[in-house]
Amino acid sequence: MRKIALETMQELLHERLGIAKDQVTLEASLEDLGIDSLMQIELLFDFEDKYKVKIPDLTKKPTTIGELLAVVEPFIPNP
């Protein structure tokens, strides 16, 4: 997992929900962080806007930050 994907997720969750960046780890439970399915979709849109990419709809519901990042990470362009 590229560090940039995790850092982007940390920034987005801090901005949107006020979650401390150190709480946003690959193992962190989305439910424990208060991230519901609607927020997951909004986060995917944020990644799309930031990186100017199209991420396909989720077919499997992620339960951790790592699983959610595994969906978006392949679409983040190399710096």
C-alpha positions as CSV (number, residue, x, y, z in Angstrom):
1,M,0.0,0.0,0.0
2,R,1.5,3.3,-1.0
3,K,2.0,5.8,1.8
4,I,0.3,8.5,-0.3
5,A,-3.1,6.7,-0.2
6,L,-3.0,6.4,3.5
7,E,-1.9,10.0,4.0
8,T,-4.7,11.2,1.7
9,M,-7.3,9.2,3.6
10,Q,-5.9,10.6,6.9
11,E,-6.3,14.2,5.6
12,L,-9.8,13.6,4.2
13,L,-11.1,12.0,7.4
14,H,-9.5,14.7,9.5
15,E,-11.1,17.4,7.4
16,R,-14.5,15.8,7.0
17,L,-15.0,14.2,10.5
18,G,-12.3,15.6,12.7
19,I,-10.7,12.2,13.2
20,A,-7.1,12.4,14.4
21,K,-4.7,11.3,11.7
22,D,-3.0,8.8,14.0
23,Q,-6.3,7.0,14.4
24,V,-6.5,6.4,10.7
25,T,-4.4,3.2,10.3
26,L,-4.7,0.3,7.8
27,E,-6.2,-1.8,10.6
28,A,-8.7,0.7,11.8
29,S,-12.4,-0.3,11.6
30,L,-14.5,1.9,9.5
31,E,-17.4,1.3,11.9
32,D,-15.3,2.3,14.9
33,L,-14.3,5.5,13.1
34,G,-18.0,6.3,12.4
35,I,-17.6,5.8,8.6
36,D,-20.9,4.5,7.2
37,S,-21.6,3.4,3.6
38,L,-22.6,6.9,2.6
39,M,-19.3,8.4,3.9
40,Q,-17.4,5.6,2.1
41,I,-19.0,6.7,-1.2
42,E,-18.2,10.4,-0.4
43,L,-14.6,9.4,0.3
44,L,-14.3,7.6,-3.0
45,F,-15.6,10.8,-4.7
46,D,-13.0,12.8,-2.9
47,F,-10.3,10.5,-4.2
48,E,-11.7,10.7,-7.7
49,D,-11.7,14.5,-7.5
50,K,-8.2,14.8,-6.0
51,Y,-6.6,12.4,-8.4
52,K,-8.8,13.0,-11.5
53,V,-9.6,9.3,-11.8
54,K,-12.8,7.1,-12.0
55,I,-13.1,4.5,-9.3
56,P,-15.6,1.7,-9.9
57,D,-18.5,1.1,-7.6
58,L,-17.8,-1.0,-4.6
59,T,-18.8,-4.6,-5.1
60,K,-17.6,-5.8,-1.6
61,K,-18.2,-3.7,1.5
62,P,-14.9,-2.8,3.1
63,T,-14.6,-3.0,6.9
64,T,-11.2,-1.4,7.5
65,I,-9.3,1.5,6.2
66,G,-6.9,-0.9,4.6
67,E,-9.7,-2.6,2.6
68,L,-11.1,0.7,1.5
69,L,-7.6,1.9,0.4
70,A,-7.1,-1.4,-1.5
71,V,-10.1,-0.3,-3.7
72,V,-8.7,3.2,-4.5
73,E,-5.0,2.6,-4.4
74,P,-4.7,1.0,-7.9
75,F,-6.2,4.2,-9.4
76,I,-3.9,6.7,-7.8
77,P,-1.3,7.8,-10.4
78,N,2.4,7.5,-9.5
79,P,3.9,10.8,-8.5
